[in-house]
Amino acid sequence: MIKRVLGGRDRVKVAAVQAAPVFMDKEKTIEKACGLIREAGSNGAELIVFSEAFIPAYPAYYTGGTESPLDEWAGYNIALQDNAVVIPSEETGILGRAAKEAGAYVVMGCNELDDRPGSRTLYNTLLYIGKQGEVLGRHRKLMPTYGERTYWGCGDASDLRVFDTEIGRLGGLICWEHHMILVRAAMIHMAEEFHVAVWPGNWCVIGPRLMEPDTAPQGGACDLQPAIREHAFEAGAFVISANGILRDEDLQEPWKHLRDSSHMNYGWAVGGSAIVHPLGGYLAEPVFNQETILYADCEANLIKLAKVVFDSLGHYARWDVARLAVRKEGWAPEVFVRDTGPLPQEIPYAELRRLSEQFEVPVDKLEGLMAELEKILGRS
């Protein structure tokens, strides 16, 4: 077996798209995205990354709650549902055709409408599209942050994964999932070579409001810039960080009135996208207050050299001291149970002993579980 880095490529060109959505307009935002995908592809990018919730916009710039004007709140939330993406759908097909035309893998941040019948729950989702236009999969943010919880549900373990592609192993996390240490460790232990990091802007929390813009060199006090650099070093991977941008001119009718809403704060949506190499330095430094596409050539040898000095999956691991347990299955909201009749009143000791040895459960614990099960079923 030959162990290849980046699918055997010497280098892969990547792109981080920093652009404003056509606010709360799914069709026009997808149209804009397709143009940017084709542009990045024509410039040689084989991996193209968009910011958090790019389609149709990051909703939590609007901070409305129970004290909001009802018409304003209702109109905003209905529009968000109506402009969310179902996976798969006609919209993902349009993005897939653009990806195929560009000959690139695309990772798109979007508001996803649950495909479960009857549910209208939204998720903060990374959509992964292959270079042949196929949907590779998705990742739903595991824990929405603070006010985001008024918009999004929680993802689960079913889509915490890394995709093995012809350009390398590709995974990603959304915003403050990068501060969920065990989740980040799980991604590292799935052997990422490219890590996608998406964000709604670049901020500081030193006042006067909770979220203020931070455009200092290399991101200033914003926690995300050291987070992506640390993840790159710890994973020995390239990090493509795509950040949101939104300006006054991007809010057109019927949303122009939100510029003056006391519940709207998008001043910190100033970009800050960057690309980081596996030793933790910038290949493309953060760019602020402009729409742009950042490019970088990611060289396989940089991964090899980074892992000479720090290999978190090899010589710098101590699995004998600490191990990580990761669920791979999601949670089903219902389980259909069939009554199979009464349990046997007694199980022979020899059978209990066999089960004890097979599943490494003490016999007395098995006997206790049997008694509890009888109580639950009302048969004792």
Order of alpha helices (4+ residues) and beta strands (2+ residues): beta-alpha-beta-alpha-alpha-beta-beta-beta-beta-beta-alpha-beta-beta-beta-alpha-beta-beta-beta-beta-alpha-alpha-alpha
